[in-house]
Amino acid sequence: MTEQTVASDSVEVPAAADQGSLHDWPLRPWLLAALLGLAGLLIHFATQDSGQVAWRMALAAFLFFGPIAAAFTIERERWKEPAIFAVAVGLVMAGLTWRAVRYGEYLPDEQYGFAAGVVATALALPLFQADFHRRRLQTPYSEIYGHVWTDAISAAGALAFTGLSWLVLLLMSELFHLLKIDLLRDVMDEEWFGWTFSGLAAGAALGTIRNQLKVLATMQTVVLLVASLLAVPLAVGLVVFLLATVVSGPQVLWDATRSATPLLLACAAGSFVLANAIARQDDEAMTRSRVMRVAGLVLAAVILPLAVFAAFSMGQRLSQYGLAPERLWGLVAIVVACVCGVGYWVALIRGRRTGWATQLRSATFHFTLFVCGFAVLLALPILDFGAISTRSQVARLESGRVPVDKFDFAALRWDFGEPGKRALERLAKSRNSRVAELAGAALAQKERGYWDLDRSVRAEEDFKLRVQPDDPDLRRLVLDHLRDYSSLCAEACVALDLGVGEAGGRRIALVSGSTYQLIELGGKPRDVDSRPPRMITDDSQVEIRPWTGRRIYVDGEPFGEPIE
């Protein structure tokens, strides 16, 4: 099949990329439906046991990502290489999943490492489809570009069809329910059915869509045209924003919101997508509208300023709070945005005479390779952001840059992984009694507490606790419990001794705010207001009976429900 080029605002259909993908393959919908349906059923069996077992989650990831990669790449005349690629994708994602589940308690950022693997896989897919593993840097950009948009549209269409299939199935089940036939309802309630039916529907839709070259080309044209329309107002808005920021000073970003960095990076990402939507895959496919071409040039140029302002905003936050795993991942995003911005500026400068769009496509090609490789590096257990952040935070504490009472010991306990816990164990042995006390309190926590905006660990004197009757031994037991569950007793509270509990421990009522909790020390708190109310039915016997028991009174008035 020859290469097809559509003039003006249409797009070029990649012809050199898998020839098999451009021909109708009648078995494709059936094959992909069977593949993804079977994968869904096996995922159910892999995850049906309660709890997250590392090897089961890894197997589920392999069964999820591997078949999806195969569904996008397998062809009638070419199946061996796609099969190897799908197995490789499945094994990589299974390994990342196993690490995230098996060592999630010891890692501060397991979800980010997994996300980096997903990004690397998503970028590797169009590269593989364009035969990058054979042609490498000689791979035509137009083919990669075509596969990116084709894959995105195919995935969106498959997801939409899957949702509609569930809606039709639901309507059918309700229709048959009117006839007292609940077979379909019963089947839908089975846990295995959801994964299997979703896989069947998504596979059938994906296979059908990828068989329709003309439909995909038309949809791709429409999507790019709509994106091009968004480019003009976004370009104008970002130029006005950047000019206003230069006049007012970047400090205004920090003063206005603490979300400046993600907002700026989101704008940079949007500019990247829309600039490439206008640049298309070659000059012939670009829009003839001068306004849109200028908008695309502007969007490519503003990525670097947006990344610089995002870096300034992040620098302000790091100066105030120091490093943390999430902030390091934010720095990673800023580095990626800066690399893209610098590359685009170089492309625009070099393209003053030869055409900026041509240079921009070349820069996008190399930027894609950089991000794919960088994502693989970040997904591997090479850089320990928890250890890096822990060293930074402890250095700030020991140097006196952060007062002891303002230091977030709980962050080391809950957000920095195993390096943070080891640092707390060392700080708990500090010669500074205040540091040792707060570090020990953080280590003892059994749930994350948010006491105030500055820190979430409280020493014993921080609790406004009154024990009735005043018993030193009982007070010690209550304080030990509050240190474990520091979210309790956020305000003034009173612990009432209720005697010996069912398990032989000390039973108390912890009164705080507008409610109270019954606690048997050594157990978990139970909120008395969480008991489900009894509902009256037609056969309910309603009567009034005398009642005696104990309840709490505050200032002479009944407080909450009776204790017993």
Steps between C-alpha positions, in 0.01 A plus 500: 500500500641839405547789739189720518519873553201725556551872444402797711371412847502123458770263610729259327425135556826323579571243235845379590399401850359147511344432163285234663339762725364680192313194366174364624550186707159339557625287787651794688186592705439137594863436587536813713166437672611148592846622607380782726199305626722208605746745655216657701384161625853403604543836674192420708643165605837661578347763726197325649662429836469774761800718562779607270749219445806615307520211254126510432507873428805450277320225309196726461723778363657259250154384389383861467787676324629210290175425314433872449843544340432197281157634402656822366788335314404153377437462125396220270840465331701614801443350841834374634658838571178645648474193722856554627430871552177423690676248725778751570246772587310260724816388682619858557165613641470181704840567654408858586169385649668229706748752638227754580286243684778297662699798626229767501534545877870571463478723190394864507402525133399160367206647309728746316739225393208301366371809317844550344478144367159571349637813330797309360269227370261750341788669316664172401178379332496742200878470471469124466210533255718726282785242507731722702682189624616447139529850356594682821571870431404453136141426597268744318338740744176492301453131582555547872266800497232303318524206740478726807171653390363174358570318826346780706183509289474121494536479878242776555257332263545161666440650845190684379361182342567305819303754701212490253505120507456503876213745465325277244560195719351679800192601300456142377528361851233739625279417202516127573450573868153627410427146382638351824805372311803594709762283332676799346486689829649207687779460247585871519533470878770236461848644558656316206248642254607865529861448396408245231220701339707822506788319329271350236336834424826697494673239282215482248482878477876543471523237227213655306636854526851404394356328194346825381785706355278762340298546817816539707643753255179702509478491878865597526437798272202613707689466829795701371272767359323542833834510682621765257199717585596484869855610421413861420327599828756303703789675327347844560422418862848369576671800340289738710569290810876497446513875435297566814727270700812679376351836599374382841795275574494118530462528878131568438460139392610377841295757688182419307499121529710204604384319183697723262743228392243240383293772331800630308608150401147418386503810278839396361366152422196647328722729296712201394198301383337786311823620341551153356136480396563806282845392377355163391728241343624707205460839336242378249264389777529826696209738504516788253366741761770753587334577833516136608859464383598804706311353796696176464830689490400699812398186689834338419681811622315540834582151629845609623377812689226295661756239606729771641219652704405151622863451606490832688179397677649164592817672620293713738336190643830314535655798675217504751437128552802315359506189285230233506436206265197669342696823448784307337250352256378853441859594419511211255195641320663845496821354352297332225315825428827698490661250262197529273502880524870533422471254212210693354679834532799354316264363234329837459832682468636249250174504308492874432598435139428132439159500675436474871253210468759271338750564778225463760415152376864398524520639854180315595641173367817527708305627803276191482805273504641693799177476700463129425854424617472735799173334606666158485782630721255642753295181505805292594606485869809713441419842645381486861297818541412399855865489608582826321206677664576356843857628493376844400237519774725371778772745398248785527406386851855446625623830356224690678338629180174345623401529869436169669135582569444588134672192356265244342612176663184327376609559140812293565278228645239488224631669183870419472493121505756285677774769496268732693427237763869425547566872544226517764656209688827690508333826604314318777841443661602864467650685793242770439214378719236687301621351170514153653149533646337616175691246289388224734142625482513490120637145502220392734225632272267236358316745276591828335387795708442856383510706816583840352651647182857493625537155648299190577686355799416604853691457820314408820468861613332589170191295586233697686392190688309466827450155657204432731562376760856630506706181488869527398508142369187554291634832373817324384296237312286767332803708399670196352188430298473861381861495383414198285189668360596866497187602307300443818456770759574782254323737741445496874384153604405303807564131560236339724587173671230238430670212676624169363417420137394172339860414408627578849644844413407843629181629338463876456274750331707767324287814485612760245319761294134405456532123534683227687665170423502178698851359519640194667865589540703269284219487242371732230257787562132456420287801425163455669332711232602250228247235605236449228150602612229236532234541232129447573319241290133401472553222755701706750377501860533853640467556875626712790702336776668638812875542451791545736866521413796731468546792267727802477390844621680824408413805709197313633358417155490153334787457251474259208345154516485299825810293569303198614 
